[in-house]
Amino acid sequence: MKKFLLVVTVLALLITSAFAEPRYGGTLVFGRGGDSVTMDPAHATDGETFYATTQIYDNLVQFKYGTTEIEPALAESWEVSKDGLEYVFHLRKGVKFHKTKFFKEDVEFTADDVIFSLKRQLDPNHPYHKVGGAYEYWQAMDMSNIVKDIVKVDKYTVKFILNKPEAPFIANLAMDFASILCKKYADKLLKEGRPEDIGRFPVGTGPFVFVKWIKDDRIIFKANKDYWAGRPYIDKLILKVIPNNSVRAAELKTGQIHIMDFPNPEEVAELEKDPNIKLVKQEGLNVGYLAMNTEKKPFDNPLVRKAIYLAINKKDIVDAVYAGFGVPAKNPIPPTMWSYNDDIKDYEYNPEEAKKLLAKAGYPNGFETDIWAMPVPRPYMPNGRKVAEAIQADLAKVGIKAKIVSYDWGTYLQKTKYGEHSMALLGWTGDNGDPDNFLYVLLSSKAAVKPAQNIAFYRSKEFDSLIEKAKVITDKEERTKLYRKAQEVFHKDVPWVPIAHSIVVEPMRKNVMGFKLDPVGKRRFHKVWLDK
């Protein structure tokens, strides 16, 4: 009888939670593995930075919460010309930028802010073009060759004029690099001689207002009570840096944090048993990989690259490091993405064949090199150090002595973008649900221009031709054929060893309500609330 009453009580609690009305108030603490690099999303390429900037800024369009479906944001509507070369956006009226302790003006969002935010990336003569470093996403996506001009039609209307059609253009504008910043605030900083502060003390129109950033510790936000889409339920949001996965899990158990990012896969079962914790899971739109720097010898030799591929036991790595929350990868895009080529047969683990290829390439006794390991857990790779150690052991069996190298996250990203590595572990979570966001951004020749997103520095005219054609046509079936062929070229050339696609798991306290995992890797808290 007691067991029956317990079951009924638990069911009642679950039903009550499922249908409970959202509550306003409280502070939510989100535990993550690393800190943001900047507060200016146009200069960032890493998820930790976007975790913060997503709270502060809006885009013209956005992905519907938990999906890759586009919906209006700062633009209420838009039209596209028949030739696909003009996009006219009608802006939302009455949207206000945040008032903060460092910017107290009452400023309405207008076309001027759109022009400023995107034209600074397009125009080399713009006063902000050289502020804050390179616009790496803009560059990697070839936006300067796609966008001819951005024109203010009137206070609430903006026109984009393109040089050529771009199939994923609307989805591109939902990405973080296209966030809308405040022109008047930027002008104020420029006049005061401190334009770089736009990346330290941000002002946006988003659901949360920036309060404080204690580097490598926490970022504090407060609710934007005048948010155009309705104020957030929580009053305060803290993004807390806890580098050690196990320590994050311990703090979740004790209630010091409400949600934790990227648990150790082997700890997930234990967390799931905790009566105060629940898990949100989703098949990730991601890939983790080992990039070989084709600008450096011996990785300019495809025989060496294939030998390394054959020498690495991906299945054992995935079993040991991902612990049931990942699958071995063979392509540079995830299996859940349209155009994935499952007909490609993966190279099987074969150390003896790897030795033969090394001898054929002129390295019968192997060689010495380095392998760079990420210092922070990422959705596509929960423990970069462990993966590097496994690869190091596998390569030693074929005569390759690999030294493991690591840096803090910001330095790691900067150095790999400039090609200081021989081999480096990295990965990607799709930003817009389109294969272009993987294949072009990570593997095109234009993305190999330093600071590069293509950290293999892979350049192939055949590959480029296929993905360039796929960008300018809208027929999905034709685009699929081109992307499938591009994956075959990638497989032949072996610029990476694709390691794994992960299942993303987000543990949280049971009183956290309304949280969804975004396929594009965002962490959004506008609709999240805390139950009693």
C-alpha positions in Angstrom: 0.0 0.0 0.0 2.8 2.4 0.9 4.5 1.6 -2.5 1.2 2.3 -4.3 0.8 5.7 -2.5 4.4 6.6 -3.4 3.8 5.9 -7.0 0.6 7.9 -7.0 2.3 10.8 -5.3 5.2 10.8 -7.8 2.7 10.7 -10.7 0.8 13.6 -9.2 3.9 15.7 -8.9 4.8 15.0 -12.5 1.4 15.9 -13.7 1.3 19.0 -11.6 4.8 20.1 -13.0 3.7 19.4 -16.6 0.7 21.6 -16.3 2.0 24.1 -13.8 1.7 27.8 -14.7 5.1 29.5 -15.3 6.3 31.5 -12.3 8.2 34.7 -12.3 11.2 35.4 -10.2 14.4 33.7 -8.9 18.0 33.3 -10.0 19.1 30.6 -12.4 22.7 29.4 -12.3 24.0 27.6 -15.4 27.3 25.7 -14.9 29.6 25.5 -17.9 33.1 24.3 -18.7 34.7 27.5 -20.1 34.4 31.3 -20.3 33.4 33.5 -23.1 36.1 35.1 -25.2 34.3 38.3 -26.1 30.9 40.0 -25.8 30.9 41.0 -29.5 29.5 38.0 -31.4 30.8 39.2 -34.8 34.3 38.4 -33.6 33.5 35.0 -32.1 33.3 31.4 -33.4 33.0 29.5 -30.1 29.9 28.2 -28.3 31.0 29.5 -24.9 31.0 33.1 -26.2 27.6 32.6 -27.9 26.1 31.3 -24.7 26.5 34.8 -23.3 25.8 36.9 -26.4 22.6 35.0 -27.2 21.2 36.4 -24.0 22.1 40.0 -24.8 21.4 40.4 -28.6 18.7 39.7 -31.1 18.8 39.1 -34.8 16.6 40.1 -37.7 15.3 36.5 -37.7 15.8 33.7 -35.3 15.4 30.0 -34.9 12.2 28.9 -33.3 13.1 27.7 -29.8 14.3 24.1 -30.0 14.2 23.9 -33.8 16.0 25.1 -37.0 12.8 26.7 -38.2 13.1 30.4 -39.0 10.7 32.9 -37.4 10.6 36.7 -37.3 12.6 38.5 -34.6 13.7 42.2 -35.0 12.3 42.0 -38.5 8.6 41.4 -38.5 8.5 40.4 -42.2 10.6 40.3 -45.3 10.3 39.9 -49.1 12.8 38.3 -51.6 13.1 39.3 -55.2 12.4 36.7 -57.9 16.1 36.6 -58.9 17.1 36.1 -55.2 19.4 39.1 -55.2 17.3 41.5 -53.0 16.0 41.0 -49.5 13.8 43.7 -47.9 13.3 43.5 -44.2 10.5 45.4 -42.3 11.7 46.1 -38.8 9.8 45.8 -35.5 8.9 49.3 -34.1 9.2 50.4 -30.5 12.1 48.0 -29.6 14.5 49.6 -27.1 18.1 48.9 -26.4 19.2 48.1 -22.9 19.9 50.8 -20.4 23.0 49.9 -18.3 25.3 51.6 -15.8 27.6 52.4 -18.8 24.9 53.4 -21.3 21.9 55.2 -19.9 20.4 56.7 -23.1 16.8 55.8 -24.2 17.5 54.4 -27.7 15.0 52.8 -30.1 16.2 50.1 -32.5 16.1 51.2 -36.2 17.6 50.5 -39.6 20.7 52.4 -38.6 21.6 49.6 -36.1 21.2 46.9 -38.8 23.4 48.9 -41.2 26.1 49.4 -38.5 26.1 45.8 -37.2 26.6 44.2 -40.6 28.3 46.8 -42.7 31.2 47.1 -40.2 31.9 43.5 -41.3 31.4 44.2 -45.0 33.1 47.5 -45.5 36.9 47.7 -44.9 36.6 51.5 -44.6 34.0 51.3 -41.8 35.3 53.0 -38.6 34.6 49.7 -36.7 36.0 47.3 -39.3 39.4 47.0 -37.6 38.0 47.1 -34.0 38.2 43.9 -32.1 40.0 41.7 -34.6 38.9 39.7 -37.6 35.2 39.0 -38.5 36.0 35.3 -38.8 32.4 33.9 -39.4 31.7 36.6 -42.0 34.9 35.7 -43.7 34.5 31.9 -43.4 31.0 32.1 -44.9 32.3 34.3 -47.8 29.7 37.0 -46.9 31.8 39.8 -48.5 31.5 38.1 -51.9 27.8 37.4 -51.3 26.6 40.8 -50.0 27.0 43.7 -52.4 25.4 46.4 -50.2 23.1 47.0 -47.2 20.8 49.9 -47.7 18.5 51.9 -45.4 15.2 52.3 -47.2 13.6 54.2 -44.3 13.8 54.2 -40.5 12.2 50.8 -40.3 13.1 49.1 -43.6 16.5 47.7 -44.7 17.4 46.2 -48.1 20.2 43.6 -48.6 21.6 43.6 -52.2 23.5 40.4 -53.1 26.1 39.7 -55.8 24.8 36.2 -56.3 21.9 34.1 -55.0 22.6 32.4 -51.6 20.3 29.5 -50.7 20.8 29.7 -46.9 20.9 33.5 -46.7 17.9 34.0 -44.4 19.1 31.2 -42.1 22.6 32.8 -42.1 21.0 36.0 -40.7 19.8 34.0 -37.7 23.4 33.1 -36.7 25.2 34.9 -33.9 27.6 36.8 -36.1 24.6 38.7 -37.5 23.5 39.9 -34.1 22.3 43.5 -34.0 24.3 46.0 -31.9 23.5 49.6 -30.9 25.0 52.2 -33.3 24.5 55.1 -30.9 26.4 53.2 -28.2 29.2 52.3 -30.7 29.4 56.0 -31.8 29.7 57.0 -28.1 32.5 54.6 -27.5 34.3 55.7 -30.6 34.0 59.3 -29.7 35.4 58.5 -26.2 38.4 56.7 -27.7 37.4 53.2 -26.4 35.7 51.4 -29.2 37.1 48.0 -28.0 34.7 48.3 -25.0 31.9 47.2 -27.3 33.2 43.7 -26.7 33.4 44.1 -22.9 30.4 46.1 -21.9 27.6 45.0 -24.3 24.3 46.7 -25.1 21.6 44.8 -27.0 17.9 44.4 -27.3 17.8 40.7 -26.1 15.9 39.1 -23.2 18.7 39.7 -20.6 20.7 42.8 -19.7 24.4 42.4 -19.1 25.4 43.3 -15.5 28.9 42.0 -14.8 31.7 39.8 -16.2 34.2 38.3 -13.8 36.7 36.6 -16.2 37.0 32.8 -15.8 34.4 32.9 -13.0 30.9 34.2 -14.0 28.8 36.4 -16.1 25.8 38.0 -14.5 22.6 39.2 -16.3 19.3 40.6 -15.2 15.9 40.2 -16.9 15.0 42.7 -19.6 11.6 43.6 -18.2 10.7 45.6 -21.4 11.7 42.8 -23.8 9.7 43.0 -27.0 8.8 39.3 -26.9 7.8 39.4 -23.2 10.0 39.6 -20.1 11.9 36.5 -19.1 10.4 34.5 -16.2 13.7 34.5 -14.1 14.9 37.7 -12.6 18.6 36.9 -12.8 20.8 34.6 -14.8 24.4 33.6 -13.9 26.7 31.7 -16.3 29.2 30.2 -13.9 32.5 28.7 -15.1 33.3 25.3 -13.6 36.1 23.7 -15.7 36.0 20.3 -14.2 33.0 18.1 -15.4 32.8 16.2 -12.1 32.8 19.3 -10.0 30.0 20.7 -12.1 28.0 17.5 -11.5 28.7 17.7 -7.7 27.5 21.3 -7.6 24.3 20.3 -9.5 23.6 17.5 -6.9 23.9 20.0 -4.1 21.8 22.6 -5.8 24.6 25.2 -6.2 23.8 25.3 -9.9 20.5 24.6 -11.7 21.7 23.3 -15.0 25.1 21.8 -16.0 26.6 21.6 -19.5 28.4 18.5 -20.8 28.6 16.0 -18.0 31.2 13.2 -18.2 29.3 10.5 -20.1 30.2 7.9 -17.5 28.5 10.0 -14.8 25.2 10.3 -16.6 23.6 7.1 -15.2 24.4 8.2 -11.7 22.9 11.7 -12.3 19.8 10.1 -13.8 19.2 8.2 -10.5 19.2 11.3 -8.4 15.6 12.1 -7.4 16.3 15.8 -7.7 17.8 15.8 -11.2 16.3 15.3 -14.7 18.0 15.0 -18.0 17.2 16.6 -21.4 18.7 14.6 -24.3 19.0 15.3 -28.0 20.9 13.8 -30.9 23.4 16.5 -31.7 23.8 18.4 -35.0 27.6 18.1 -34.5 30.9 16.5 -35.4 34.1 16.1 -33.5 37.3 15.7 -35.5 41.0 15.6 -35.7 42.2 18.1 -38.3 45.6 17.6 -40.0 47.4 20.8 -41.0 47.9 20.2 -44.7 50.2 23.3 -44.9 52.8 21.4 -42.8 54.9 18.4 -43.7 54.2 15.5 -43.7 50.5 16.3 -43.6 50.6 17.7 -47.1 50.9 14.1 -48.2 47.5 12.3 -48.6 49.2 8.9 -47.9 50.3 10.2 -44.5 46.8 11.5 -43.7 45.2 8.2 -44.7 47.8 6.3 -42.6 46.8 8.3 -39.6 43.1 7.7 -40.3 43.7 3.9 -40.4 45.9 4.0 -37.3 43.2 5.5 -35.1 40.7 3.1 -33.5 37.6 5.4 -33.5 35.2 2.8 -32.2 37.3 2.2 -29.0 37.6 6.0 -28.5 33.9 6.5 -28.8 33.2 3.6 -26.5 35.7 4.9 -23.9 35.1 8.6 -24.0 31.5 9.0 -25.1 30.2 6.0 -23.0 27.1 5.4 -25.1 26.4 9.1 -26.0 28.1 9.2 -29.3 28.6 7.3 -32.6 31.8 7.0 -34.7 31.8 9.6 -37.6 32.8 9.0 -41.2 31.6 12.2 -42.8 32.0 15.9 -42.0 28.3 16.4 -41.5 26.1 14.6 -38.9 23.7 11.7 -40.0 20.7 13.8 -38.9 21.4 16.4 -41.6 19.9 16.3 -45.0 22.3 15.3 -47.8 24.3 13.0 -45.4 26.0 10.4 -47.7 25.6 7.1 -45.9 26.8 5.2 -49.0 30.4 6.2 -48.2 32.2 3.2 -46.6 34.4 4.3 -43.7 38.1 3.4 -43.6 38.5 0.6 -41.1 41.0 0.6 -38.3 44.0 -1.1 -39.7 47.4 -0.3 -38.1 49.3 -2.7 -40.4 48.0 -1.0 -43.5 48.8 2.3 -41.9 52.5 1.3 -41.5 52.6 0.3 -45.2 51.2 3.7 -46.2 53.8 5.5 -44.0 56.6 3.5 -45.6 55.3 4.3 -49.1 55.2 8.0 -48.1 58.8 7.8 -47.0 58.3 7.4 -43.3 59.1 3.7 -42.6 60.0 4.5 -39.0 57.3 7.0 -38.4 57.9 10.6 -37.3 57.5 13.0 -34.4 54.6 15.5 -34.3 52.1 17.1 -32.0 48.4 16.7 -31.3 46.5 19.6 -29.8 43.8 18.8 -27.2 40.9 21.1 -26.3 41.0 22.3 -22.7 37.2 22.5 -22.3 34.4 20.0 -22.8 32.3 20.7 -25.9 29.0 19.1 -27.1 30.9 17.2 -29.8 33.7 16.1 -27.6 33.2 15.7 -23.8 36.9 15.3 -23.0 39.5 16.4 -25.5 42.4 15.3 -23.4 41.2 11.7 -23.2 40.6 11.6 -26.9 44.1 13.0 -27.5 45.7 10.4 -25.2 43.9 7.6 -27.0 45.0 8.9 -30.4 48.5 9.3 -29.1 48.6 5.6 -28.0 47.2 4.4 -31.3 49.8 6.5 -33.4 52.6 5.2 -31.2 51.8 1.6 -32.5 52.6 2.7 -36.0 55.7 4.6 -35.1 54.3 8.1 -34.8 55.4 9.9 -31.6 52.8 12.6 -30.9 53.3 15.2 -28.1 50.0 16.5 -26.6 49.7 20.2 -26.5 47.0 22.4 -24.9 46.3 26.0 -24.0 43.4 27.9 -22.4 40.4 28.0 -24.7 40.8 31.4 -26.2 44.5 30.9 -26.9 43.8 27.4 -28.3 41.2 28.8 -30.8 43.5 31.7 -31.8 46.6 29.6 -32.4 44.7 26.9 -34.4 43.2 29.6 -36.6 46.7 30.7 -37.5 47.9 27.2 -38.1 50.4 26.7 -35.4 49.4 23.1 -34.8 50.3 20.0 -36.7 47.2 18.1 -35.7 44.4 19.5 -33.6 41.1 18.3 -32.1 38.1 20.5 -32.7 34.5 20.2 -33.7 31.4 22.0 -34.8 27.7 22.3 -33.9 25.6 23.4 -36.9 24.5 27.0 -36.7 21.6 27.0 -39.2 20.6 23.5 -40.2 22.2 23.7 -43.6 25.1 21.5 -44.9 26.7 24.7 -46.2 27.3 25.7 -42.5 29.6 22.6 -42.2 31.1 22.1 -45.6 31.8 25.7 -46.6 32.6 27.1 -43.2 35.0 24.3 -42.2 36.5 23.0 -45.4 36.3 25.5 -48.2 39.5 27.2 -49.5 38.1 30.6 -48.6 37.6 29.4 -45.0 41.3 28.5 -45.0 42.4 32.2 -45.1 43.9 33.0 -41.7 42.4 33.5 -39.2 40.8 30.3 -40.5 37.8 28.2 -39.6 39.2 25.6 -41.9 42.1 24.6 -39.5 43.1 21.7 -41.8 43.9 24.4 -44.4 42.4 22.0 -46.9 42.2 23.4 -50.4 40.5 21.4 -53.2 39.2 22.9 -56.4 37.0 19.9 -56.9 35.4 20.2 -53.5 35.1 24.0 -53.7 33.3 23.8 -57.1 30.7 21.4 -55.7 29.9 23.4 -52.6 29.9 26.7 -54.5 27.3 25.4 -56.9 25.2 24.2 -54.0 25.2 27.6 -52.4 23.5 29.4 -55.3 20.7 27.0 -56.2 17.5 26.6 -54.2 16.4 23.1 -55.5 17.0 20.9 -52.4 17.3 17.7 -54.5 20.1 19.2 -56.7 21.8 20.6 -53.6 21.7 17.2 -52.0 23.5 15.6 -55.0 26.2 18.2 -54.9 26.8 17.8 -51.2 26.8 14.0 -51.4 29.5 14.3 -54.0 31.5 16.8 -51.9 31.5 14.3 -49.1 33.1 11.7 -51.4 35.8 14.1 -52.3 36.4 14.8 -48.6 36.6 11.1 -48.0 39.2 10.6 -50.7 41.4 13.6 -49.6 41.3 12.9 -45.9 41.9 16.4 -44.4 40.4 15.2 -41.1 39.8 12.1 -39.2 36.1 12.5 -38.2 35.9 11.1 -34.7 32.3 11.2 -33.5 28.8 12.7 -33.5 27.5 13.0 -30.0 24.2 12.8 -28.2 23.9 16.0 -26.2 22.8 15.5 -22.6 21.9 18.4 -20.3 21.3 17.5 -16.6 19.3 19.9 -14.5 17.4 20.3 -11.2 13.8 19.0 -11.4 12.5 22.5 -10.6 13.9 23.9 -13.9 11.0 24.2 -16.3 10.7 25.2 -20.0 14.3 24.4 -21.0 14.9 23.0 -24.5 18.1 22.0 -26.2 18.6 23.9 -29.4 19.8 21.9 -32.4 22.1 24.8 -33.3 23.9 24.6 -30.0 22.4 27.7 -28.3 21.5 27.9 -24.6 18.4 30.1 -24.3 16.7 31.0 -21.0 14.0 33.5 -22.0 11.3 30.9 -21.5 12.9 29.0 -18.6 11.4 29.3 -15.1 11.9 27.8 -11.7 9.2 25.8 -9.9 8.9 25.8 -6.2 
